[in-house]
Amino acid sequence: MFWDNELQAAAIQTLLDRTGRFRGQTLFQQGQITDAFFRLYKRRRSFADGERILLEVALDFWNGSGKARFSELYMLNLFEREDIFALYQALCEGPHAILDWIEGKPQE
């Protein structure tokens, strides 16, 4: 899905950081998913729906195994949904678009 692990990890961490729901946590770094992510992911059922969905989306972006349901995205706020869709659009356009998305540059 991504072209390299560093870019993939940076994009997913950026997505999670922008939500403000996972403050101060480094869940993806140096091109790798961290143990901290998996500890959170194992507890996802105890979180509010929004946090659970975001963790599932993050794992879907990582390796497709998060099993996030499109039909549940309405539970996220508008900005979270827009960020998910914008990241997906950037993926379709290539690495330069992903870098622009990470840097917060508007998509054309």
N, C-alpha and C positions, 0 to 999 in steps of 0.2 A: 504494500500500500504506500509506504514511504520509500524514499530513495536511500536513506541511511539512518541508522539507529540514533545518532546524535540529534538530527533534525526531528525525528519522530518523538524522542523523549522531550525535547525542548517544546515542541508544539503541544503535546499533551499536558506537560506541566504548566504551560502558559494558559491553556484552557481551564485547568483546575484552579490556578491562581486567580484568574479573572472572576471566578464565581464568588470569591471571598468566603467560601464555605470550608476551605481547608487551609486556613491561615498558618503560616510558619512551618508547613510540612513540605519536605522535599520527597515527592513520590516517584519522580523520574529524574535521573541525573546521569550525566556522562554517558549517554546513549543506552542506559539500562533502566529497567523498572526496579524499584527498591523494595527491600523487605518491609519497609513502612507501608508501602502501598498494599502489599498482600495482607498485612495485619489489619489494615482498615477494611479491605475488601472482604475478609472473612467475617467481619462484624457488620457488613452492609445491611443486613436485615433488621438490625436494631436502630438504624438511622431513619431520619425522616425520608419520605419518598424522593425528594429532590437530591439529597446526598447519595442515596443508593443508585439512582438513575445516572448521576454524573460519574460515579465510580464504574458502573457498567459500561457507559459510553467510553470512558477512558480506556478500559480494557479492550473494548471493541476496536478502538483506534490502534491499540498496541498489537493485538494478535487475533482479533475477531472472536474471542471467547467470553466476552462480557455479557452477551445475550440481552443487551438493552432492547426494549421494545419501542418501536416507532410510536405506537399508540399511547405510550406513557409520557412522551416528551411534553405534552400539554401541561404536565405537573411542574415543569420548570418555568422559571420566569422568562419573560420575553428576551432579555439580554442573553441569558444562558442558551436559549434555543437559537438565537441569531448567531452566537459564537460557534455553536456546534455546526450549524449549516454553513457558515462562512469558512470554517476549517475544512469541512468536506469539499466545498467548492474549490478552495485553494489546492487540496489534494488532487483534484481533477485537472488543475492547470499546471501543476509542476512545482519543483523546489523553490523557484523564485517567488511564486505566489505564497507558498507556506512561510518563507522568510518575511515577506511583506505583512502577512497576517500576524506573525509573532511580534513584529515591530509596530503593529497597530496602524499600518498604512491602509488607507481606504482601497478597497478592491474596485477594479475598473469594470 
